[in-house]
Amino acid sequence: MFTHVIRRTFIPCLIQRSLSIATTNSTLSSSPIRICIVGSGPAGFYLTQNLLKLSQTIPTTIDIIEKAPVPFGLVRYGVAPDHPEVKNVMHTFTKIAEHENVRFIGNVHIGKTIGLKELQDFYHVVVLAYGSSVERSLNIPGEKTLANVFSAKDFVGWYNVGVPENAELRPQLDRTDRAVIVGMGNVALDCARILLSSIDDLAKTDITDQALDILRQSRIRHVTLVGRRGPMQVSFTIKELRELTKLTGVQSRLNQEDFNRIDQNMIDKLERPRKRLTELLLKTVQAKHSNEKVAERCWYLKFWRRPKQFNGKTTVESIDFEHTQPVANRSFSEENLPVQQNQTIETIPCGLVIKSIGYQGIQIDPWLPFDHERGIILNRQNRIDDRPGFYCAGWIGRGARGVIAETTTESHTIAKRIIDDIEHGRLINLRDIKSGGDGLVSLVKSRQVRCISYEDWKKLDAHETNLGLSKGKPREKILNIQKMLELTAP
Ligand code: FAD
């Protein structure tokens, strides 16, 4: 009751004061609404952009806090090096970061350097947009013990942009000509493309020199992607499939029998993206029959199989798969068919395994309501359960799926919800916070951690870009955190 009364009286007061500040055209020094966004990936940046647009009559400051010394999340550490057009969003993000009311504070690990609750001393609104950083496990024999079995997250971290902790992964690509990728999503296709692409093409991207050297020695010629469901349930998208079908010197080897069940009537009932994807898959099956030439390298899709165990003495030599089949159930659409295993076991030989079965988020602070099963923050319409003033955005709020464009659309809705809550007095952290980001930076400093500003990052950015240019690449990434800190030093 008491809180309710305070809420009704104080917040309009705060807003009114802010509004009057805005109309008298003065700076935001006295009482802006202080917002903090944890995570500098697409969700964090697009949300900032939308908050700036929607809060024009409410003086607002937005601090983006990032645990890495560098910004951009998976755009830097996930998106494949041969997708430079996707990485171009970094230019948009730079404009956002350089807005006068926005501040980037890197190298601050929320949940370690600073607790979540402590953020309330500096901010009225906290949005958690810290992504999904852990890969799911299969929990089957050989997964953790055999060499050359990797999670896609680690493999991507190694080849792609050198996530510092994966820089030393060193997959042995010269000891086998067969790789199996477990999973049929876009990340699985990214890994297949990197394994099958020509070195000359990869050398023009921002792939690390270290990864390029190992890929140069690669003997991999056959890449098989295995999924536990069928061709109508794959989770990759048409762009990634098309890229794989167009690789020079690489042939697709899809099995016609896997597609016999799909007729025109089924295709016509699908939503447009799935319809176009299925049509391309069918076209790809047929293309195989009209091109009998021996290919340098090949990729295969094997459906209705679930891994049961990895075999080998010290390094993986094969995988046992159990066959699966759809469970007939009218309450599920074709795309969401559940499966059950049957008794058939098949052993597929391979010397490299990449498990690409999805990412999930982690609870960064025990105070945060969390769904450990789904790996997301407990929330209703992005408002975190029982934590007024706390919101979530991006993969950590809705689960690790979807491309950047989905995050863009979602962030507009979330920004509207936050502004609506501010305008309707639904915040309860009502203190007149004077220090905001400055206070946070002082606290971080007192804990012997150096914050990285956007200006600091730009020094590292220039260094990486220049290093890349000298090698004919858009960028050569620095892998070592200590080196990153040195290069961003004031
Ligand atoms: P992230 O991008 O993961 O950003 C989260 C940020 O939070 C990170 O910077 C992280 O360091 C930071 N953080 C984490 N914990 C903390 C903490 N405790 N304190 C402070 N900061 C923290 N989409 C496309 O459109 N095209 C593609 O080609 C494409 N390729 C992809 C390839 C891979 C391998 C993956 C995994 C995804 C790809 N995606 C692609 C999807 C896209 O990357 C996601 O949709 C998007 O990055 C999700 O944004 P996010 O901000 O929620 O998470």
Residues whose N, C-alpha, C, O or C-beta is under 5 A from the ligand:
A	BS01	FAD	V38 G39 S40 G41 P42 A43 G44 I65 E66 K67 A68 F72 G73 L74 V75 G78 V79 A80 H83 V86 V108 H109 I110 G111 A129 Y130 G131 S132 V156 V187 I364 A393 G394 W395 I396 G402 V403 I404 A405
